[in-house]
Amino acid sequence: MVDSTIIGRQLAEFTFPVDRSKVRELARSFGDNDPVWHDPEAAQAAGFGSVPMLPTWTVLADHWSEGGTPAMVAALGADLARVLHGEATWEYLAPVHIGDELTTRQTVADVSTRQGKRGGAMTMFTINTDFVNQHGEVAVRRTDILIEREV
């Protein structure tokens, strides 16, 4: 049964640094060894004002949350063994630079249920994560859809 009372609940808030080494590690994990992802001179030669962020770099922040994904799923009242990550979308609102400090706020935006194509109900959790820079601006908003499959 869907518990709509969790809509609006803040799941986590934490601050983390945008660190050059982590951006480089993420690029390398994708198999992209382009120095533009870590070298300011290479970034400027490529036409960037500074080292750019990879489009999905916000996933690095999830490792800063106390208890990580298991704690977030528990706060939803879901069973981690039955949860899938269904979708992620990003909205970029202000530039993010290496050296920035971002405060991340995760909140439950929606909870719903629907029938799966192979049978069984699925609970859909929409989680909004705002990444607020040290100037108080929301720089990035990420929306994740988590799916809890029926037993």
Backbone as CSV, one residue per row, in Angstrom:
resi,resn,N_x,N_y,N_z,CA_x,CA_y,CA_z,C_x,C_y,C_z
1,MET,0.838,-1.179,0.000,0.000,0.000,0.000,0.883,1.242,0.000
2,VAL,0.515,2.212,-0.806,1.298,3.430,-0.940,1.057,4.338,0.260
3,ASP,2.141,4.805,0.851,2.058,5.725,1.981,2.319,7.138,1.467
4,SER,1.247,7.862,1.128,1.404,9.204,0.565,1.836,10.230,1.603
5,THR,1.848,9.863,2.881,2.273,10.816,3.907,3.767,11.121,3.828
6,ILE,4.528,10.321,3.087,5.971,10.598,2.976,6.273,11.639,1.907
7,ILE,5.281,12.018,1.087,5.502,13.056,0.074,5.874,14.352,0.787
8,GLY,6.963,14.955,0.352,7.477,16.174,0.973,8.519,15.918,2.043
9,ARG,8.691,14.663,2.468,9.671,14.333,3.506,11.086,14.522,2.975
10,GLN,11.911,15.189,3.779,13.323,15.296,3.424,14.016,14.025,3.865
11,LEU,14.745,13.408,2.947,15.433,12.153,3.240,16.851,12.370,3.734
12,ALA,17.527,13.346,3.161,18.922,13.570,3.535,19.324,14.996,3.185
13,GLU,20.289,15.494,3.912,20.937,16.766,3.588,22.388,16.646,4.015
14,PHE,23.285,16.979,3.116,24.711,16.908,3.416,25.451,17.814,2.455
15,THR,26.670,18.164,2.832,27.501,19.045,2.008,28.713,18.261,1.540
16,PHE,29.099,18.517,0.300,30.280,17.838,-0.235,31.032,18.774,-1.177
17,PRO,32.339,18.554,-1.325,33.139,19.388,-2.220,33.126,18.835,-3.644
18,VAL,33.177,19.733,-4.614,33.362,19.319,-6.005,34.880,19.276,-6.199
19,ASP,35.403,18.071,-6.210,36.837,17.828,-6.175,37.343,17.363,-7.533
20,ARG,38.431,17.966,-7.996,38.994,17.642,-9.309,39.341,16.165,-9.449
21,SER,39.875,15.571,-8.398,40.277,14.165,-8.505,39.069,13.260,-8.700
22,LYS,37.946,13.589,-8.049,36.747,12.754,-8.189,36.140,12.892,-9.579
23,VAL,36.178,14.093,-10.135,35.673,14.286,-11.499,36.524,13.470,-12.469
24,ARG,37.841,13.487,-12.276,38.738,12.696,-13.126,38.448,11.200,-12.979
25,GLU,38.268,10.731,-11.749,37.977,9.312,-11.521,36.680,8.900,-12.208
26,LEU,35.662,9.754,-12.144,34.400,9.436,-12.802,34.590,9.352,-14.315
27,ALA,35.307,10.308,-14.889,35.563,10.274,-16.333,36.286,8.985,-16.711
28,ARG,37.276,8.618,-15.937,38.017,7.382,-16.237,37.152,6.140,-16.071
29,SER,36.210,6.174,-15.121,35.322,5.025,-14.947,34.444,4.833,-16.178
30,PHE,34.222,5.925,-16.927,33.468,5.851,-18.183,34.376,5.506,-19.358
31,GLY,35.681,5.369,-19.098,36.631,5.083,-20.168,37.033,6.333,-20.943
32,ASP,36.822,7.511,-20.380,37.138,8.776,-21.047,38.369,9.378,-20.385
33,ASN,39.506,9.277,-21.048,40.761,9.773,-20.498,41.118,11.178,-20.982
34,ASP,40.172,11.888,-21.572,40.398,13.237,-22.067,40.830,14.140,-20.906
35,PRO,41.959,14.834,-21.030,42.422,15.697,-19.933,41.496,16.887,-19.665
36,VAL,40.558,17.161,-20.544,39.620,18.261,-20.311,38.853,18.073,-19.001
37,TRP,38.712,16.822,-18.543,37.954,16.524,-17.327,38.748,16.765,-16.041
38,HIS,40.041,17.109,-16.154,40.800,17.329,-14.923,41.883,18.382,-15.042
39,ASP,42.246,18.763,-16.250,43.347,19.704,-16.462,42.793,21.069,-16.897
40,PRO,42.958,22.100,-16.056,42.422,23.421,-16.411,42.924,23.957,-17.759
41,GLU,44.203,23.718,-18.082,44.736,24.199,-19.356,44.094,23.479,-20.532
42,ALA,43.906,22.173,-20.424,43.254,21.413,-21.495,41.794,21.850,-21.642
43,ALA,41.143,22.131,-20.529,39.754,22.588,-20.574,39.656,23.938,-21.276
44,GLN,40.564,24.849,-20.944,40.548,26.167,-21.586,40.876,26.058,-23.068
45,ALA,41.824,25.197,-23.436,42.161,25.004,-24.851,40.981,24.438,-25.630
46,ALA,40.108,23.698,-24.944,38.927,23.120,-25.589,37.750,24.094,-25.602
47,GLY,37.962,25.303,-25.057,36.908,26.313,-25.106,36.087,26.469,-23.838
48,PHE,36.473,25.782,-22.771,35.760,25.907,-21.501,36.454,26.950,-20.633
49,GLY,35.699,27.638,-19.797,36.272,28.615,-18.876,37.055,27.949,-17.760
50,SER,36.636,26.749,-17.388,37.320,25.952,-16.374,36.975,24.495,-16.653
51,VAL,37.481,23.607,-15.811,37.209,22.183,-15.996,35.696,21.969,-15.920
52,PRO,35.096,21.403,-16.973,33.645,21.186,-16.944,33.280,19.957,-16.119
53,MET,32.031,19.895,-15.725,31.512,18.737,-15.011,30.934,17.758,-16.017
54,LEU,31.131,16.471,-15.786,30.467,15.472,-16.606,28.964,15.581,-16.356
55,PRO,28.143,15.315,-17.345,26.698,15.506,-17.163,26.103,14.747,-15.978
56,THR,26.637,13.597,-15.636,26.049,12.803,-14.553,26.884,12.833,-13.267
57,TRP,27.726,13.832,-13.099,28.640,13.876,-11.956,27.926,13.876,-10.607
58,THR,26.652,14.248,-10.567,25.949,14.318,-9.275,25.852,12.962,-8.585
59,VAL,26.053,11.882,-9.324,26.009,10.565,-8.681,27.113,10.424,-7.631
60,LEU,28.179,11.192,-7.769,29.261,11.135,-6.784,28.779,11.568,-5.399
61,ALA,27.828,12.471,-5.355,27.338,12.984,-4.079,26.682,11.895,-3.246
62,ASP,26.092,10.913,-3.896,25.382,9.870,-3.169,26.285,9.127,-2.186
63,HIS,27.587,9.141,-2.433,28.528,8.475,-1.534,28.791,9.286,-0.264
64,TRP,28.321,10.525,-0.216,28.503,11.372,0.958,27.334,11.268,1.926
65,SER,26.224,10.731,1.478,25.033,10.621,2.318,25.249,9.578,3.412
66,GLU,24.897,9.921,4.628,25.034,8.988,5.752,24.196,7.739,5.494
67,GLY,24.819,6.598,5.438,24.104,5.346,5.196,23.855,5.038,3.733
68,GLY,24.125,6.005,2.848,23.990,5.788,1.411,22.591,5.371,0.971
69,THR,22.553,4.656,-0.130,21.283,4.220,-0.719,20.473,3.343,0.229
70,PRO,21.080,2.398,0.947,20.269,1.588,1.866,19.501,2.433,2.891
71,ALA,20.113,3.490,3.414,19.429,4.343,4.386,18.279,5.097,3.733
72,MET,18.478,5.559,2.492,17.412,6.274,1.792,16.231,5.344,1.533
73,VAL,16.495,4.127,1.077,15.430,3.166,0.805,14.683,2.817,2.088
74,ALA,15.405,2.660,3.188,14.759,2.380,4.473,13.861,3.540,4.895
75,ALA,14.310,4.789,4.652,13.495,5.960,5.003,12.208,6.017,4.186
76,LEU,12.222,5.407,3.017,11.015,5.335,2.187,10.052,4.255,2.685
77,GLY,10.561,3.357,3.532,9.756,2.227,3.998,9.729,1.107,2.981
78,ALA,10.723,1.070,2.111,10.794,0.064,1.050,11.808,-1.017,1.415
79,ASP,11.733,-2.121,0.687,12.636,-3.257,0.879,13.738,-3.170,-0.174
80,LEU,14.965,-2.930,0.269,16.095,-2.750,-0.641,16.228,-3.900,-1.641
81,ALA,15.927,-5.122,-1.221,16.065,-6.292,-2.103,15.076,-6.253,-3.268
82,ARG,14.042,-5.414,-3.176,13.032,-5.350,-4.235,13.025,-4.012,-4.967
83,VAL,14.038,-3.171,-4.712,14.068,-1.829,-5.303,14.999,-1.782,-6.506
84,LEU,14.505,-1.164,-7.567,15.272,-0.922,-8.788,15.363,0.581,-9.018
85,HIS,16.421,1.012,-9.683,16.504,2.408,-10.104,15.901,2.475,-11.494
86,GLY,14.819,3.215,-11.640,14.098,3.237,-12.908,14.534,4.327,-13.863
87,GLU,14.896,5.484,-13.348,15.148,6.619,-14.238,15.850,7.721,-13.463
88,ALA,16.625,8.531,-14.175,17.210,9.742,-13.608,17.172,10.824,-14.674
89,THR,16.818,12.028,-14.260,16.859,13.188,-15.157,17.564,14.315,-14.411
90,TRP,18.166,15.213,-15.169,18.895,16.324,-14.601,18.407,17.631,-15.198
91,GLU,18.384,18.662,-14.366,18.104,20.018,-14.815,19.276,20.869,-14.323
92,TYR,19.978,21.504,-15.255,21.160,22.291,-14.911,20.759,23.760,-14.859
93,LEU,20.920,24.382,-13.686,20.398,25.723,-13.456,21.480,26.782,-13.274
94,ALA,22.668,26.394,-12.842,23.793,27.314,-12.658,25.081,26.523,-12.858
95,PRO,26.138,27.183,-13.327,27.400,26.459,-13.514,27.938,25.906,-12.193
96,VAL,28.585,24.768,-12.286,29.261,24.156,-11.142,30.735,24.068,-11.495
97,HIS,31.568,24.492,-10.566,33.006,24.524,-10.807,33.736,23.691,-9.760
98,ILE,34.885,23.193,-10.162,35.755,22.520,-9.202,36.092,23.528,-8.106
99,GLY,35.996,23.073,-6.874,36.213,23.944,-5.731,34.918,24.395,-5.076
100,ASP,33.792,24.244,-5.777,32.503,24.584,-5.167,32.188,23.626,-4.033
101,GLU,31.389,24.081,-3.093,30.838,23.241,-2.037,29.335,23.208,-2.284
102,LEU,28.788,22.028,-2.410,27.359,21.882,-2.676,26.655,21.229,-1.494
103,THR,25.514,21.771,-1.159,24.653,21.145,-0.160,23.555,20.428,-0.919
104,THR,23.413,19.175,-0.622,22.468,18.313,-1.310,21.266,18.072,-0.414
105,ARG,20.072,18.283,-0.975,18.831,18.041,-0.240,17.963,17.084,-1.039
106,GLN,17.689,15.923,-0.468,16.840,14.911,-1.123,15.466,14.921,-0.470
107,THR,14.426,15.018,-1.303,13.061,14.977,-0.781,12.198,14.062,-1.638
108,VAL,11.178,13.509,-1.001,10.213,12.667,-1.710,9.229,13.595,-2.418
109,ALA,9.188,13.532,-3.744,8.292,14.384,-4.521,6.951,13.702,-4.799
110,ASP,6.960,12.362,-4.920,5.723,11.660,-5.240,5.885,10.172,-4.917
111,VAL,4.759,9.532,-4.644,4.688,8.088,-4.460,3.410,7.632,-5.147
112,SER,3.535,6.604,-5.968,2.353,6.082,-6.650,2.527,4.584,-6.852
113,THR,1.472,3.949,-7.326,1.549,2.527,-7.615,0.934,2.279,-8.980
114,ARG,1.421,1.244,-9.641,0.851,0.847,-10.926,1.127,-0.630,-11.149
115,GLN,0.385,-1.202,-12.062,0.560,-2.611,-12.403,1.746,-2.768,-13.343
116,GLY,2.555,-3.766,-13.079,3.665,-4.069,-13.960,3.191,-4.818,-15.196
117,LYS,3.939,-4.725,-16.271,3.566,-5.401,-17.518,3.604,-6.918,-17.387
118,ARG,4.394,-7.411,-16.459,4.499,-8.865,-16.243,3.679,-9.316,-15.036
119,GLY,2.817,-8.431,-14.571,1.998,-8.747,-13.405,2.615,-8.205,-12.139
120,GLY,1.803,-8.043,-11.131,2.279,-7.538,-9.852,2.315,-6.026,-9.826
121,ALA,2.074,-5.480,-8.659,2.087,-4.033,-8.480,3.516,-3.531,-8.271
122,MET,3.731,-2.289,-8.658,5.007,-1.616,-8.446,4.734,-0.295,-7.738
123,THR,5.513,0.001,-6.716,5.438,1.307,-6.070,6.538,2.169,-6.672
124,MET,6.158,3.348,-7.125,7.087,4.275,-7.766,7.355,5.434,-6.808
125,PHE,8.617,5.662,-6.470,9.028,6.765,-5.608,9.769,7.787,-6.462
126,THR,9.319,9.022,-6.462,10.022,10.096,-7.161,10.794,10.893,-6.120
127,ILE,12.116,10.942,-6.295,12.999,11.623,-5.353,13.641,12.810,-6.071
128,ASN,13.440,14.015,-5.544,14.108,15.206,-6.075,15.318,15.501,-5.213
129,THR,16.440,15.752,-5.863,17.653,16.136,-5.156,18.106,17.479,-5.697
130,ASP,18.134,18.482,-4.828,18.638,19.809,-5.198,20.079,19.922,-4.742
131,PHE,20.926,20.432,-5.625,22.339,20.675,-5.336,22.515,22.187,-5.256
132,VAL,22.674,22.696,-4.040,22.722,24.135,-3.781,24.167,24.543,-3.565
133,ASN,24.624,25.531,-4.343,26.024,25.947,-4.221,26.236,26.856,-3.013
134,GLN,27.487,27.225,-2.792,27.851,28.024,-1.631,27.271,29.436,-1.690
135,HIS,26.660,29.817,-2.811,26.024,31.132,-2.954,24.514,31.051,-2.718
136,GLY,24.039,29.856,-2.357,22.620,29.675,-2.094,21.775,29.410,-3.328
137,GLU,22.414,29.205,-4.480,21.694,28.953,-5.727,21.540,27.445,-5.958
138,VAL,20.350,27.039,-6.406,20.192,25.651,-6.836,20.911,25.540,-8.175
139,ALA,21.986,24.766,-8.197,22.793,24.627,-9.408,22.294,23.481,-10.285
140,VAL,21.895,22.400,-9.648,21.423,21.216,-10.381,20.255,20.620,-9.610
141,ARG,19.270,20.149,-10.350,18.168,19.388,-9.743,18.131,18.038,-10.452
142,ARG,18.272,16.978,-9.670,18.213,15.614,-10.210,16.920,14.977,-9.712
143,THR,16.236,14.287,-10.605,15.024,13.572,-10.238,15.262,12.093,-10.524
144,ASP,15.066,11.260,-9.499,15.237,9.826,-9.628,13.889,9.152,-9.406
145,ILE,13.651,8.092,-10.158,12.480,7.244,-9.952,12.995,5.907,-9.440
146,LEU,12.558,5.551,-8.234,12.876,4.239,-7.673,11.616,3.389,-7.737
147,ILE,11.795,2.131,-8.039,10.668,1.213,-8.208,10.824,0.064,-7.214
148,GLU,9.800,-0.137,-6.400,9.785,-1.298,-5.515,8.824,-2.321,-6.130
149,ARG,9.387,-3.475,-6.481,8.582,-4.553,-7.069,7.819,-5.290,-5.978
150,GLU,6.639,-5.770,-6.336,5.837,-6.578,-5.425,6.522,-7.933,-5.234
151,VAL,6.305,-8.527,-4.086,6.895,-9.841,-3.794,6.333,-10.874,-4.743
